[in-house]
């Protein structure tokens, strides 16, 4: 039996969390600005699917293994850092205009855009730790349906996250139109966004208290 009060509380807290800018938001907006709204939408679906994967793992108890295994956590963390650094450096080095990027996006397969968005979320082990620490606060661990309830809540979080990323994708399309006519500002934008991704990658590499 679902506790309606907990469900409302969880949904409210989740909505506040997904609206806060993070790596997924930054990635989707970068895609939207440099490659167009369609690329941003597909990337949003991919990034949200990474969250859904961790929600499924949390329901199955696999995330606890990641939380307790320093080696596995370190491997995923290193992969995530390398991926963010790659995105950042690639963004900074890209000298082409937004119009050219949109042409490339139209030629790029939807599956490729989806996978890249998925990896942005899936290669961040902090997403897994978030689920194992956040979801249980709204679930009765003694209940026989605890795993099913956790999966339901994870799916709700996925939907809310997807809607938030779609909003950011829509906003990025308007920003893209403004940047298209300002090539110098566009290049500064690439440097700023690329540097943020590099910073996120470096931050992920740095040691932390666990």
GIDA-V667629 format. One record per residue. N is the residue number from 0. PSI is psi in whole degrees, -180 to 180 (none if undefined). Layout:
# GIDA-V667629
N	PSI
N	PSI
This chain:
# GIDA-V667629
0	126
1	132
2	108
3	-40
4	-44
5	-38
6	-45
7	-43
8	-44
9	-45
10	-40
11	-46
12	-40
13	-41
14	-42
15	-39
16	-44
17	-22
18	-17
19	130
20	139
21	-169
22	-41
23	-46
24	-47
25	-42
26	-46
27	-43
28	-37
29	-42
30	-43
31	-41
32	-41
33	-24
34	-1
35	167
36	-39
37	-45
38	-39
39	-41
40	-45
41	-40
42	-36
43	-42
44	-40
45	-46
46	-41
47	-33
48	-31
49	-40
50	-42
51	-37
52	-46
53	-31
54	-40
55	-44
56	-38
57	-42
58	-33
59	-7
60	4
61	-27
62	-30
63	-36
64	-44
65	-39
66	-34
67	-16
68	106
69	-34
70	-51
71	-42
72	-44
73	-38
74	-50
75	-39
76	-43
77	-43
78	-42
79	-42
80	-44
81	-40
82	-44
83	-41
84	-41
85	-47
86	-45
87	-49
88	-39
89	-40
90	-44
91	-41
92	-17
93	118
94	-2
95	160
96	165
97	-39
98	-41
99	-40
100	-39
101	-38
102	-42
103	-39
104	-37
105	-29
106	-19
107	134
108	145
109	-35
110	-36
111	-44
112	-41
113	-48
114	-42
115	-41
116	-40
117	-44
118	-32
119	-38
120	-45
121	-27
122	16
123	100
124	-19
125	-24
126	-42
127	-45
128	-35
129	-46
130	-38
131	-19
132	-29
133	-51
134	-45
135	-19
136	-20
137	10
138	140
139	107
140	-23
141	-11
142	145
143	-22
144	23
145	-45
146	-43
147	-40
148	-40
149	-40
150	-41
151	-46
152	-37
153	-38
154	-38
155	-43
156	-40
157	-47
158	-44
159	-42
160	-40
161	-44
162	-41
163	-43
164	-33
165	-39
166	-43
167	-35
168	-41
169	-43
170	-37
171	-29
172	-35
173	-40
174	-35
175	-42
176	-38
177	-40
178	-28
179	-36
180	4
181	80
182	-36
183	-44
184	-36
185	-42
186	-38
187	-39
188	-44
189	-42
190	-43
191	-50
192	-43
193	-41
194	-36
195	-43
196	-42
197	-43
198	-41
199	-39
200	-44
201	-41
202	-36
203	-29
204	-35
205	143
206	152
207	159
208	130
209	none
